[in-house]
Amino acid sequence: MYRYDEFDVEFVRQRVAQFRDQVDRRLAGELTEDEFKPLRLMNGVYLQLHAYMLRIAVPYGTLSSRQMRKLAHIARTYDRGTGHFTTRQNLQFNWPKLSDIPAILDELADVEMHAIQTSGNCIRNVTADHFAGATADEVADPRPYAEIIRQWSSLHPEFSFLPRKFKVAVIGSDRDRAAMQLHDIGLHLKRLADGRLGFAVFVGGGMGRTPFIAKKIRDELPQADLLSYLEAILRVYNLQGRRDNKYKARIKILVHEIGADAFRAQVEAEWLRIREGALKLPEAEIKRIDAYFAPPAFDRRPTRIALRAPDRPFDRWVTRNTHTHKQPGYVIVTISLKPIGGIPGDASADQMDAVADLAEQYSFDEVRVTHEQNLVLPHVRIEDLRAVYDRLKAIGLAEANVGLATDIIACPGLDYCALANARSIPIAQRISDRLSKRQDQIGDLKIKISGCINACGHHHVGHIGILGVEKRGEEHYQLLLGGSGAEDAALALIAGPGFGPDGIVDAVETIVDTYLKLRRSPDEPFLAAYGRLGAAPFKEALYAAA
């Protein structure tokens, strides 16, 4: 895990002191809200419906136990005892007092954390595969490259005021667990034809008002050229991105309007001009950063598995919530933050403290945050699984539903967000309750809910997506089908007329019932059945009574 150097420490402390002065001036009335807004956004502070919200960066989703305990302490001391983990691998506090936020940032600095570039028209928190460095199916750990990008992009003078916010994701496996193709830039770490490490580069993905799947503009980029190529992309975007219309300002619109080939040609021309300059990544620097992410000291002894009687809840949890590790004798454990009927992505201070204890004792002091709003213990010995499960069960986090219908992504919606048109959380809770008893029968199903067109709940790429809209002053919901945020990335399509808050839950159940009736076998996944059948039978079932 990366550790701050002297520059990092001084840089973050200076920013905290600067923002403390800005908050004092705002509270004293020396700054208006309009004057204060750009200053607070540069420090991750939003003004929501009922209170300020603070968004804290978790670079590439990696936390230490010490950092997790600090988040628990902040939740308990400055908020209402809860934190919300987001689809950008960040953490949000929804109820801090503005007067307390400088103190919160000061406490975060104590554990090498901050909220810089978690908002505003800049390069946001760089995300990565939450199984990075642990999964058996990756070529190499993508996090060192995410850290290199973080350092390059932090307060980059040319890219601090882009036409619009900018998001980057890095994966190191053919399995895309980071929705890489839905990012402004997606990087797929791979072996090049010459055997060296490099990247396939995707540009122009995104959700929101106008969703697009990213286009591949380079298949083999040597790792030494990573930063110069990214710089070339950002320069082209910074020069040509729309600044007159925020709805058309994202790089996805630029790539779409001029075409991927024309965009690629401009990037390549700029890259050839700068590639041999100061941005060339020395092998020694790559190795230096890579050393921060060296594998832990795994136990190489044969794993001892004691014979025991079958335990269905535990066995089901192992099946659903663990993943193959690259080191024999270990597994990756996903902790579901989606208890049946709960608020997706929320964790109490006590739960965060307990997860920190588990990470310290059983996972080499490491926790991950997933873009699907869950947590991960990346390095757990198989023989410790029972102890981990029992501890999770005691704090209400042993739900065996990872990837199932109740593992729902949902934004905060109209319960918190000033941009939302409809509530997301109650819909997620009701769908979870409705489908919970059949989720094993249903199998893998990704339901994603957004309270507005900004798509923070990733509804565009849900197998079943739900979009909250406002219709004649009331909350209304559109239903979308057939999306995916994985390596088979696809945009879901609107099924037809929308539904009210009661009807949308029934509609989701109708879609599920139709799938169960028409699938070829229990092994045919929802997306495969939908691809084979098309939308017609689902629409017919939805609107037959209309």
C-alpha positions as a Python dict, from the first residue, in 0.01 Angstrom:
ca = {
    (1, 'M'): (0, 0, 0),
    (2, 'Y'): (132, 343, -93),
    (3, 'R'): (268, 558, 190),
    (4, 'Y'): (287, 936, 176),
    (5, 'D'): (626, 1093, 123),
    (6, 'E'): (726, 1434, 263),
    (7, 'F'): (572, 1617, -31),
    (8, 'D'): (238, 1440, 13),
    (9, 'V'): (226, 1521, 383),
    (10, 'E'): (309, 1889, 339),
    (11, 'F'): (78, 1926, 39),
    (12, 'V'): (-226, 1787, 225),
    (13, 'R'): (-157, 1985, 544),
    (14, 'Q'): (-129, 2309, 348),
    (15, 'R'): (-460, 2239, 175),
    (16, 'V'): (-632, 2176, 510),
    (17, 'A'): (-502, 2504, 653),
    (18, 'Q'): (-610, 2689, 341),
    (19, 'F'): (-961, 2545, 353),
    (20, 'R'): (-994, 2614, 726),
    (21, 'D'): (-944, 2982, 651),
    (22, 'Q'): (-1197, 2968, 367),
    (23, 'V'): (-1459, 2804, 592),
    (24, 'D'): (-1401, 3064, 864),
    (25, 'R'): (-1456, 3341, 608),
    (26, 'R'): (-1775, 3176, 484),
    (27, 'L'): (-1913, 3135, 836),
    (28, 'A'): (-1827, 3497, 911),
    (29, 'G'): (-2019, 3611, 604),
    (30, 'E'): (-1709, 3736, 425),
    (31, 'L'): (-1775, 3492, 139),
    (32, 'T'): (-2111, 3437, -25),
    (33, 'E'): (-2224, 3083, -108),
    (34, 'D'): (-2154, 3151, -476),
    (35, 'E'): (-1800, 3265, -391),
    (36, 'F'): (-1750, 2971, -155),
    (37, 'K'): (-1884, 2702, -391),
    (38, 'P'): (-1574, 2654, -611),
    (39, 'L'): (-1353, 2653, -300),
    (40, 'R'): (-1554, 2386, -119),
    (41, 'L'): (-1584, 2170, -431),
    (42, 'M'): (-1205, 2161, -460),
    (43, 'N'): (-1210, 2003, -114),
    (44, 'G'): (-1485, 1748, -175),
    (45, 'V'): (-1764, 1942, -2),
    (46, 'Y'): (-2110, 1944, -161),
    (47, 'L'): (-2426, 2122, -48),
    (48, 'Q'): (-2701, 1861, -53),
    (49, 'L'): (-3072, 1881, 22),
    (50, 'H'): (-3044, 1892, 400),
    (51, 'A'): (-2678, 1943, 484),
    (52, 'Y'): (-2325, 1958, 350),
    (53, 'M'): (-2179, 1631, 226),
    (54, 'L'): (-1808, 1542, 240),
    (55, 'R'): (-1668, 1298, -16),
    (56, 'I'): (-1340, 1135, 86),
    (57, 'A'): (-1099, 986, -167),
    (58, 'V'): (-1003, 621, -140),
    (59, 'P'): (-744, 589, -419),
    (60, 'Y'): (-799, 268, -620),
    (61, 'G'): (-1025, 151, -337),
    (62, 'T'): (-746, 49, -95),
    (63, 'L'): (-763, 118, 280),
    (64, 'S'): (-556, 16, 580),
    (65, 'S'): (-713, -82, 911),
    (66, 'R'): (-589, 244, 1059),
    (67, 'Q'): (-763, 442, 787),
    (68, 'M'): (-1087, 247, 826),
    (69, 'R'): (-1084, 311, 1200),
    (70, 'K'): (-1038, 681, 1134),
    (71, 'L'): (-1342, 678, 906),
    (72, 'A'): (-1538, 505, 1183),
    (73, 'H'): (-1422, 768, 1431),
    (74, 'I'): (-1529, 1052, 1200),
    (75, 'A'): (-1869, 891, 1144),
    (76, 'R'): (-1919, 862, 1517),
    (77, 'T'): (-1781, 1204, 1611),
    (78, 'Y'): (-1884, 1436, 1330),
    (79, 'D'): (-2169, 1263, 1149),
    (80, 'R'): (-2464, 1044, 1250),
    (81, 'G'): (-2268, 724, 1299),
    (82, 'T'): (-2274, 604, 937),
    (83, 'G'): (-2065, 632, 620),
    (84, 'H'): (-2178, 565, 264),
    (85, 'F'): (-1944, 381, 24),
    (86, 'T'): (-1992, 496, -335),
    (87, 'T'): (-1958, 362, -688),
    (88, 'R'): (-1630, 556, -723),
    (89, 'Q'): (-1469, 360, -436),
    (90, 'N'): (-1503, 673, -218),
    (91, 'L'): (-1674, 730, 115),
    (92, 'Q'): (-1933, 1001, 177),
    (93, 'F'): (-2047, 1156, 502),
    (94, 'N'): (-2393, 1304, 457),
    (95, 'W'): (-2438, 1510, 775),
    (96, 'P'): (-2117, 1694, 875),
    (97, 'K'): (-2142, 2052, 999),
    (98, 'L'): (-1950, 2295, 778),
    (99, 'S'): (-1770, 2426, 1085),
    (100, 'D'): (-1641, 2072, 1157),
    (101, 'I'): (-1514, 1989, 808),
    (102, 'P'): (-1164, 2143, 853),
    (103, 'A'): (-1122, 1932, 1166),
    (104, 'I'): (-1235, 1623, 975),
    (105, 'L'): (-983, 1694, 699),
    (106, 'D'): (-712, 1746, 962),
    (107, 'E'): (-793, 1406, 1114),
    (108, 'L'): (-791, 1245, 769),
    (109, 'A'): (-446, 1389, 705),
    (110, 'D'): (-324, 1204, 1016),
    (111, 'V'): (-388, 875, 833),
    (112, 'E'): (-278, 984, 483),
    (113, 'M'): (-625, 1059, 348),
    (114, 'H'): (-794, 1365, 199),
    (115, 'A'): (-1090, 1484, -10),
    (116, 'I'): (-896, 1663, -283),
    (117, 'Q'): (-1025, 1615, -640),
    (118, 'T'): (-1330, 1419, -533),
    (119, 'S'): (-1539, 1689, -701),
    (120, 'G'): (-1503, 1964, -958),
    (121, 'N'): (-1395, 1964, -1323),
    (122, 'C'): (-1073, 1777, -1266),
    (123, 'I'): (-936, 1423, -1277),
    (124, 'R'): (-1128, 1245, -1003),
    (125, 'N'): (-1031, 952, -781),
    (126, 'V'): (-859, 688, -997),
    (127, 'T'): (-1032, 352, -954),
    (128, 'A'): (-913, -4, -1005),
    (129, 'D'): (-1020, -366, -985),
    (130, 'H'): (-1104, -428, -618),
    (131, 'F'): (-939, -773, -643),
    (132, 'A'): (-613, -618, -768),
    (133, 'G'): (-296, -789, -647),
    (134, 'A'): (-493, -1087, -518),
    (135, 'T'): (-696, -1245, -797),
    (136, 'A'): (-558, -1540, -989),
    (137, 'D'): (-682, -1409, -1325),
    (138, 'E'): (-477, -1088, -1354),
    (139, 'V'): (-162, -1027, -1556),
    (140, 'A'): (-22, -786, -1296),
    (141, 'D'): (-144, -562, -1015),
    (142, 'P'): (-293, -247, -1175),
    (143, 'R'): (-274, -38, -856),
    (144, 'P'): (87, 83, -900),
    (145, 'Y'): (-19, 240, -1229),
    (146, 'A'): (-328, 389, -1065),
    (147, 'E'): (-97, 543, -803),
    (148, 'I'): (134, 681, -1073),
    (149, 'I'): (-171, 838, -1240),
    (150, 'R'): (-286, 979, -906),
    (151, 'Q'): (48, 1147, -849),
    (152, 'W'): (62, 1283, -1206),
    (153, 'S'): (-294, 1416, -1196),
    (154, 'S'): (-303, 1569, -847),
    (155, 'L'): (-330, 1945, -896),
    (156, 'H'): (-193, 1912, -1248),
    (157, 'P'): (-188, 2279, -1353),
    (158, 'E'): (-313, 2211, -1706),
    (159, 'F'): (-596, 1981, -1599),
    (160, 'S'): (-735, 2141, -1281),
    (161, 'F'): (-1014, 2317, -1474),
    (162, 'L'): (-1121, 2081, -1749),
    (163, 'P'): (-1441, 2124, -1951),
    (164, 'R'): (-1601, 1868, -1717),
    (165, 'K'): (-1513, 1609, -1453),
    (166, 'F'): (-1284, 1328, -1570),
    (167, 'K'): (-1270, 967, -1454),
    (168, 'V'): (-1003, 699, -1504),
    (169, 'A'): (-1012, 326, -1424),
    (170, 'V'): (-738, 61, -1448),
    (171, 'I'): (-776, -317, -1461),
    (172, 'G'): (-520, -597, -1491),
    (173, 'S'): (-745, -885, -1593),
    (174, 'D'): (-964, -981, -1887),
    (175, 'R'): (-1245, -976, -1631),
    (176, 'D'): (-1360, -618, -1592),
    (177, 'R'): (-1461, -566, -1229),
    (178, 'A'): (-1418, -187, -1244),
    (179, 'A'): (-1662, -90, -1522),
    (180, 'M'): (-1352, 23, -1711),
    (181, 'Q'): (-1533, 81, -2040),
    (182, 'L'): (-1772, 328, -1876),
    (183, 'H'): (-1491, 574, -1796),
    (184, 'D'): (-1349, 879, -1971),
    (185, 'I'): (-1026, 678, -1992),
    (186, 'G'): (-1013, 303, -1931),
    (187, 'L'): (-679, 123, -1912),
    (188, 'H'): (-647, -253, -1953),
    (189, 'L'): (-306, -371, -1829),
    (190, 'K'): (-190, -661, -2045),
    (191, 'R'): (106, -840, -2200),
    (192, 'L'): (207, -680, -2527),
    (193, 'A'): (320, -875, -2832),
    (194, 'D'): (682, -844, -2720),
    (195, 'G'): (602, -989, -2376),
    (196, 'R'): (638, -663, -2186),
    (197, 'L'): (363, -500, -1983),
    (198, 'G'): (155, -230, -2143),
    (199, 'F'): (-200, -112, -2194),
    (200, 'A'): (-499, -118, -2419),
    (201, 'V'): (-640, 235, -2400),
    (202, 'F'): (-1014, 309, -2411),
    (203, 'V'): (-1156, 662, -2432),
    (204, 'G'): (-1499, 820, -2425),
    (205, 'G'): (-1705, 599, -2198),
    (206, 'G'): (-1952, 733, -1948),
    (207, 'M'): (-2308, 727, -1823),
    (208, 'G'): (-2523, 1023, -1724),
    (209, 'R'): (-2752, 1205, -1964),
    (210, 'T'): (-2585, 1062, -2276),
    (211, 'P'): (-2428, 720, -2211),
    (212, 'F'): (-2152, 571, -2426),
    (213, 'I'): (-1929, 264, -2417),
    (214, 'A'): (-1563, 369, -2451),
    (215, 'K'): (-1379, 320, -2779),
    (216, 'K'): (-1040, 150, -2794),
    (217, 'I'): (-794, 396, -2948),
    (218, 'R'): (-469, 205, -2886),
    (219, 'D'): (-421, -166, -2832),
    (220, 'E'): (-54, -177, -2731),
    (221, 'L'): (85, 113, -2529),
    (222, 'P'): (420, 43, -2356),
    (223, 'Q'): (407, 117, -1985),
    (224, 'A'): (688, 371, -2015),
    (225, 'D'): (459, 582, -2235),
    (226, 'L'): (158, 575, -2005),
    (227, 'L'): (172, 933, -1875),
    (228, 'S'): (268, 1093, -2204),
    (229, 'Y'): (-23, 921, -2378),
    (230, 'L'): (-267, 1023, -2105),
    (231, 'E'): (-135, 1377, -2125),
    (232, 'A'): (-193, 1378, -2500),
    (233, 'I'): (-553, 1263, -2451),
    (234, 'L'): (-619, 1528, -2188),
    (235, 'R'): (-462, 1802, -2399),
    (236, 'V'): (-682, 1723, -2698),
    (237, 'Y'): (-987, 1715, -2471),
    (238, 'N'): (-891, 2035, -2288),
    (239, 'L'): (-856, 2220, -2617),
    (240, 'Q'): (-1161, 2082, -2796),
    (241, 'G'): (-1406, 1988, -2522),
    (242, 'R'): (-1723, 2196, -2511),
    (243, 'R'): (-1723, 2471, -2247),
    (244, 'D'): (-2043, 2640, -2358),
    (245, 'N'): (-2275, 2353, -2261),
    (246, 'K'): (-2205, 2135, -1958),
    (247, 'Y'): (-2432, 1862, -2094),
    (248, 'K'): (-2204, 1826, -2396),
    (249, 'A'): (-1874, 1887, -2221),
    (250, 'R'): (-1761, 1532, -2141),
    (251, 'I'): (-1493, 1370, -2356),
    (252, 'K'): (-1746, 1104, -2461),
    (253, 'I'): (-1934, 1373, -2658),
    (254, 'L'): (-1614, 1491, -2828),
    (255, 'V'): (-1518, 1135, -2928),
    (256, 'H'): (-1871, 1069, -3053),
    (257, 'E'): (-1898, 1390, -3254),
    (258, 'I'): (-1562, 1383, -3431),
    (259, 'G'): (-1537, 1002, -3437),
    (260, 'A'): (-1293, 767, -3266),
    (261, 'D'): (-1057, 758, -3564),
    (262, 'A'): (-1025, 1136, -3584),
    (263, 'F'): (-982, 1160, -3209),
    (264, 'R'): (-715, 889, -3216),
    (265, 'A'): (-527, 1073, -3492),
    (266, 'Q'): (-518, 1395, -3291),
    (267, 'V'): (-401, 1212, -2978),
    (268, 'E'): (-130, 1025, -3168),
    (269, 'A'): (-4, 1349, -3324),
    (270, 'E'): (17, 1521, -2986),
    (271, 'W'): (174, 1213, -2829),
    (272, 'L'): (450, 1191, -3088),
    (273, 'R'): (537, 1549, -3000),
    (274, 'I'): (574, 1489, -2625),
    (275, 'R'): (644, 1117, -2576),
    (276, 'E'): (1022, 1144, -2546),
    (277, 'G'): (1009, 1426, -2293),
    (278, 'A'): (991, 1445, -1916),
    (279, 'L'): (679, 1225, -1899),
    (280, 'K'): (866, 909, -2001),
    (281, 'L'): (826, 667, -1712),
    (282, 'P'): (1166, 531, -1602),
    (283, 'E'): (1174, 161, -1520),
    (284, 'A'): (1326, 248, -1182),
    (285, 'E'): (1028, 470, -1095),
    (286, 'I'): (778, 199, -1193),
    (287, 'K'): (966, -46, -971),
    (288, 'R'): (977, 204, -685),
    (289, 'I'): (599, 251, -687),
    (290, 'D'): (543, -119, -749),
    (291, 'A'): (736, -199, -431),
    (292, 'Y'): (466, -30, -225),
    (293, 'F'): (226, -297, -351),
    (294, 'A'): (447, -600, -293),
    (295, 'P'): (252, -913, -196),
    (296, 'P'): (223, -973, 178),
    (297, 'A'): (414, -1247, 356),
    (298, 'F'): (177, -1533, 273),
    (299, 'D'): (184, -1852, 477),
    (300, 'R'): (328, -2110, 236),
    (301, 'R'): (235, -2409, 451),
    (302, 'P'): (-35, -2648, 330),
    (303, 'T'): (-380, -2531, 433),
    (304, 'R'): (-536, -2732, 712),
    (305, 'I'): (-908, -2787, 653),
    (306, 'A'): (-1084, -2954, 944),
    (307, 'L'): (-1365, -3195, 864),
    (308, 'R'): (-1698, -3062, 984),
    (309, 'A'): (-2068, -3112, 944),
    (310, 'P'): (-2235, -2919, 660),
    (311, 'D'): (-2348, -2570, 761),
    (312, 'R'): (-2576, -2434, 491),
    (313, 'P'): (-2560, -2060, 578),
    (314, 'F'): (-2181, -2067, 607),
    (315, 'D'): (-2134, -2286, 299),
    (316, 'R'): (-2364, -2057, 99),
    (317, 'W'): (-2162, -1753, 213),
    (318, 'V'): (-1837, -1917, 106),
    (319, 'T'): (-1987, -1998, -235),
    (320, 'R'): (-2125, -1648, -298),
    (321, 'N'): (-1881, -1419, -118),
    (322, 'T'): (-1536, -1567, -182),
    (323, 'H'): (-1318, -1564, -493),
    (324, 'T'): (-1012, -1760, -603),
    (325, 'H'): (-682, -1613, -483),
    (326, 'K'): (-351, -1630, -670),
    (327, 'Q'): (-186, -1774, -358),
    (328, 'P'): (-285, -2134, -273),
    (329, 'G'): (-450, -2159, 66),
    (330, 'Y'): (-605, -1811, 49),
    (331, 'V'): (-927, -1662, -83),
    (332, 'I'): (-1065, -1314, -145),
    (333, 'V'): (-1365, -1233, 74),
    (334, 'T'): (-1632, -984, -32),
    (335, 'I'): (-1827, -829, 254),
    (336, 'S'): (-2176, -742, 139),
    (337, 'L'): (-2298, -399, 248),
    (338, 'K'): (-2643, -501, 122),
    (339, 'P'): (-2830, -667, 409),
    (340, 'I'): (-3181, -764, 305),
    (341, 'G'): (-3390, -447, 314),
    (342, 'G'): (-3089, -233, 410),
    (343, 'I'): (-2942, 82, 256),
    (344, 'P'): (-2693, -20, -17),
    (345, 'G'): (-2338, 89, 60),
    (346, 'D'): (-2397, 211, 416),
    (347, 'A'): (-2182, 95, 708),
    (348, 'S'): (-2208, 204, 1068),
    (349, 'A'): (-1911, 324, 1268),
    (350, 'D'): (-1920, 2, 1472),
    (351, 'Q'): (-1923, -206, 1155),
    (352, 'M'): (-1629, -11, 1011),
    (353, 'D'): (-1433, -66, 1331),
    (354, 'A'): (-1513, -437, 1320),
    (355, 'V'): (-1406, -465, 955),
    (356, 'A'): (-1080, -287, 1044),
    (357, 'D'): (-1022, -547, 1317),
    (358, 'L'): (-1089, -830, 1071),
    (359, 'A'): (-851, -681, 816),
    (360, 'E'): (-579, -642, 1076),
    (361, 'Q'): (-618, -995, 1207),
    (362, 'Y'): (-701, -1192, 894),
    (363, 'S'): (-615, -989, 579),
    (364, 'F'): (-269, -835, 626),
    (365, 'D'): (-416, -505, 740),
    (366, 'E'): (-593, -432, 412),
    (367, 'V'): (-951, -351, 307),
    (368, 'R'): (-1083, -271, -40),
    (369, 'V'): (-1386, -71, -149),
    (370, 'T'): (-1568, -197, -459),
    (371, 'H'): (-1748, 10, -721),
    (372, 'E'): (-2050, -206, -640),
    (373, 'Q'): (-2062, -54, -289),
    (374, 'N'): (-1924, -352, -98),
    (375, 'L'): (-1601, -413, 93),
    (376, 'V'): (-1330, -673, 37),
    (377, 'L'): (-1078, -853, 256),
    (378, 'P'): (-829, -941, -18),
    (379, 'H'): (-605, -1198, 154),
    (380, 'V'): (-782, -1443, 389),
    (381, 'R'): (-654, -1790, 472),
    (382, 'I'): (-907, -2061, 392),
    (383, 'E'): (-874, -2197, 744),
    (384, 'D'): (-978, -1856, 885),
    (385, 'L'): (-1301, -1832, 687),
    (386, 'R'): (-1521, -1965, 965),
    (387, 'A'): (-1386, -1713, 1214),
    (388, 'V'): (-1431, -1428, 965),
    (389, 'Y'): (-1787, -1538, 888),
    (390, 'D'): (-1882, -1561, 1254),
    (391, 'R'): (-1745, -1212, 1323),
    (392, 'L'): (-1928, -1068, 1023),
    (393, 'K'): (-2249, -1238, 1127),
    (394, 'A'): (-2222, -1076, 1469),
    (395, 'I'): (-2221, -727, 1311),
    (396, 'G'): (-2490, -796, 1050),
    (397, 'L'): (-2255, -815, 750),
    (398, 'A'): (-2266, -1185, 663),
    (399, 'E'): (-2529, -1163, 390),
    (400, 'A'): (-2445, -1426, 127),
    (401, 'N'): (-2575, -1230, -171),
    (402, 'V'): (-2278, -1100, -372),
    (403, 'G'): (-2386, -1079, -735),
    (404, 'L'): (-2747, -1175, -659),
    (405, 'A'): (-3066, -975, -699),
    (406, 'T'): (-3040, -814, -355),
    (407, 'D'): (-2682, -694, -415),
    (408, 'I'): (-2826, -371, -554),
    (409, 'I'): (-2631, -60, -650),
    (410, 'A'): (-2822, 254, -556),
    (411, 'C'): (-2733, 622, -533),
    (412, 'P'): (-2850, 827, -230),
    (413, 'G'): (-3131, 971, -442),
    (414, 'L'): (-3387, 1222, -322),
    (415, 'D'): (-3329, 1129, 42),
    (416, 'Y'): (-3006, 1332, 24),
    (417, 'C'): (-2915, 1462, -321),
    (418, 'A'): (-3017, 1806, -443),
    (419, 'L'): (-2999, 1686, -806),
    (420, 'A'): (-3226, 1384, -766),
    (421, 'N'): (-3578, 1360, -905),
    (422, 'A'): (-3682, 1051, -710),
    (423, 'R'): (-3579, 835, -419),
    (424, 'S'): (-3351, 537, -480),
    (425, 'I'): (-3299, 393, -134),
    (426, 'P'): (-3662, 295, -55),
    (427, 'I'): (-3698, 132, -397),
    (428, 'A'): (-3379, -70, -341),
    (429, 'Q'): (-3501, -176, 3),
    (430, 'R'): (-3839, -289, -124),
    (431, 'I'): (-3694, -482, -420),
    (432, 'S'): (-3448, -647, -182),
    (433, 'D'): (-3730, -755, 49),
    (434, 'R'): (-3943, -874, -244),
    (435, 'L'): (-3677, -1089, -412),
    (436, 'S'): (-3478, -1209, -112),
    (437, 'K'): (-3649, -1544, -68),
    (438, 'R'): (-3589, -1637, -433),
    (439, 'Q'): (-3249, -1489, -499),
    (440, 'D'): (-3066, -1823, -508),
    (441, 'Q'): (-3320, -1951, -762),
    (442, 'I'): (-3282, -1633, -970),
    (443, 'G'): (-2902, -1648, -971),
    (444, 'D'): (-2668, -1370, -1082),
    (445, 'L'): (-2865, -1052, -1149),
    (446, 'K'): (-2740, -695, -1130),
    (447, 'I'): (-3005, -438, -1041),
    (448, 'K'): (-2888, -75, -1046),
    (449, 'I'): (-3089, 230, -942),
    (450, 'S'): (-3031, 603, -1002),
    (451, 'G'): (-3245, 884, -867),
    (452, 'C'): (-3174, 1109, -1164),
    (453, 'I'): (-3022, 1117, -1511),
    (454, 'N'): (-2670, 1172, -1371),
    (455, 'A'): (-2660, 793, -1327),
    (456, 'C'): (-2460, 769, -1002),
    (457, 'G'): (-2636, 433, -951),
    (458, 'H'): (-2512, 306, -1292),
    (459, 'H'): (-2865, 226, -1414),
    (460, 'H'): (-2750, 236, -1778),
    (461, 'V'): (-2549, -84, -1728),
    (462, 'G'): (-2778, -281, -1501),
    (463, 'H'): (-2915, -614, -1615),
    (464, 'I'): (-3220, -439, -1477),
    (465, 'G'): (-3175, -62, -1451),
    (466, 'I'): (-3408, 183, -1280),
    (467, 'L'): (-3404, 558, -1342),
    (468, 'G'): (-3595, 796, -1119),
    (469, 'V'): (-3762, 1085, -1299),
    (470, 'E'): (-4011, 1356, -1210),
    (471, 'K'): (-4351, 1336, -1379),
    (472, 'R'): (-4615, 1598, -1311),
    (473, 'G'): (-4455, 1676, -976),
    (474, 'E'): (-4440, 1313, -861),
    (475, 'E'): (-4169, 1048, -845),
    (476, 'H'): (-4171, 814, -1143),
    (477, 'Y'): (-3940, 536, -1259),
    (478, 'Q'): (-3821, 415, -1598),
    (479, 'L'): (-3722, 50, -1637),
    (480, 'L'): (-3420, -46, -1850),
    (481, 'L'): (-3311, -395, -1953),
    (482, 'G'): (-3003, -570, -2087),
    (483, 'G'): (-2709, -360, -1970),
    (484, 'S'): (-2368, -469, -1845),
    (485, 'G'): (-2072, -287, -1692),
    (486, 'A'): (-1838, -585, -1722),
    (487, 'E'): (-1607, -693, -2006),
    (488, 'D'): (-1919, -747, -2221),
    (489, 'A'): (-2018, -383, -2161),
    (490, 'A'): (-2358, -287, -2303),
    (491, 'L'): (-2611, -12, -2247),
    (492, 'A'): (-2954, -109, -2121),
    (493, 'L'): (-3260, -6, -2322),
    (494, 'I'): (-3577, 153, -2186),
    (495, 'A'): (-3850, -110, -2175),
    (496, 'G'): (-4140, 132, -2226),
    (497, 'P'): (-4364, 362, -2021),
    (498, 'G'): (-4252, 415, -1662),
    (499, 'F'): (-4405, 324, -1328),
    (500, 'G'): (-4489, 488, -999),
    (501, 'P'): (-4309, 404, -672),
    (502, 'D'): (-4537, 104, -612),
    (503, 'G'): (-4552, -15, -970),
    (504, 'I'): (-4176, -24, -1024),
    (505, 'V'): (-4125, -293, -760),
    (506, 'D'): (-4400, -503, -919),
    (507, 'A'): (-4244, -441, -1260),
    (508, 'V'): (-3905, -572, -1148),
    (509, 'E'): (-4072, -884, -1010),
    (510, 'T'): (-4257, -930, -1339),
    (511, 'I'): (-3929, -916, -1530),
    (512, 'V'): (-3777, -1172, -1294),
    (513, 'D'): (-4081, -1402, -1319),
    (514, 'T'): (-4068, -1382, -1699),
    (515, 'Y'): (-3700, -1469, -1700),
    (516, 'L'): (-3752, -1768, -1470),
    (517, 'K'): (-4035, -1893, -1690),
    (518, 'L'): (-3851, -1857, -2021),
    (519, 'R'): (-3489, -1942, -1943),
    (520, 'R'): (-3366, -2265, -2099),
    (521, 'S'): (-3225, -2398, -1774),
    (522, 'P'): (-3131, -2277, -1424),
    (523, 'D'): (-2780, -2224, -1564),
    (524, 'E'): (-2884, -1970, -1829),
    (525, 'P'): (-2802, -1623, -1689),
    (526, 'F'): (-3042, -1334, -1724),
    (527, 'L'): (-2832, -1153, -1986),
    (528, 'A'): (-2800, -1467, -2197),
    (529, 'A'): (-3176, -1524, -2184),
    (530, 'Y'): (-3245, -1160, -2264),
    (531, 'G'): (-3004, -1171, -2558),
    (532, 'R'): (-3167, -1486, -2691),
    (533, 'L'): (-3528, -1380, -2640),
    (534, 'G'): (-3503, -1008, -2706),
    (535, 'A'): (-3711, -747, -2527),
    (536, 'A'): (-4050, -852, -2666),
    (537, 'P'): (-4158, -1117, -2412),
    (538, 'F'): (-4051, -896, -2122),
    (539, 'K'): (-4240, -597, -2258),
    (540, 'E'): (-4544, -811, -2322),
    (541, 'A'): (-4542, -931, -1963),
    (542, 'L'): (-4493, -577, -1831),
    (543, 'Y'): (-4761, -404, -2031),
    (544, 'A'): (-5011, -681, -2105),
    (545, 'A'): (-5266, -537, -1865),
    (546, 'A'): (-5227, -181, -1994),
}
